[in-house]
């Protein structure tokens, strides 16, 4: 049984967690499939952006499948934990911009998947949070590391230690979300945001993301050196010349990703 639905529309990959009856909870099979899909995306030069979402209108993902977890030995729990961490790291490191479309509940591992993405767009009825301490565990798929880097240590400490659940409005105020929209406007909001990404030079977008990601965890001078190298990657591209010609000719550039 397929647990992931995958579709490519133009230059955008859409990855859907497809376990609506289980509120898109992560079992081991889903993690295996998700890892395979992500690896395929990583090496596909035709993909310029990636959207992750959940099937149905109830949940993005409520995290680990607790029904499965009750049947697992400690060794298998560790297997699942290692796998989910590995898959989310791969998502975090994708060269393409990634967007989590949070279409309902996003708890625990579901919220950690959203945090592994570059951007988060939520329906205004969404509820989300890193709720693991309420289950006597801690976020184990990057939550304790990615959340404070996104919103700051004090706010992350508050949310994780209290297992607080946030509405979309609250998540936006905390800096967790990029945008929120009504259910009727969610797709339009996503497409508008995608278009703002896809309008720019593909190589430049990829290199800018690389410089930001790599530079976040080093000192300033090392980060500046990373930025310079990333800039140099754009210099020999056809797209850079096309942008200059389009500016001179007062037209929109037509980028080809080379």
Buried (B, 14 or more C-beta within 10 A) or exposed (E): EEBBBBEBEEBBBBBBBBBBEBBBBBBBBBBBBBBEBBEEBBEBEEBBBBBBBBBBEBBBBBBBBEEBBEEBEEEEBEBBBEBBBEBBEBBBBBBBBBBBBBBBBBBBBBBBBBBBBBBBBBBBBBBBBBBBBBBEEEBBBBBBEBBBEBBEEEBBEEBBEEBBBBBBEBBBEBEBBBBBBEEEEBEEBBEEBBEEBBEBBBBBBBBBBBBBBBBEEEEEEEBEEBBEEBEEBBEEBEBBEBBEEBEEEEEEBEBEBE
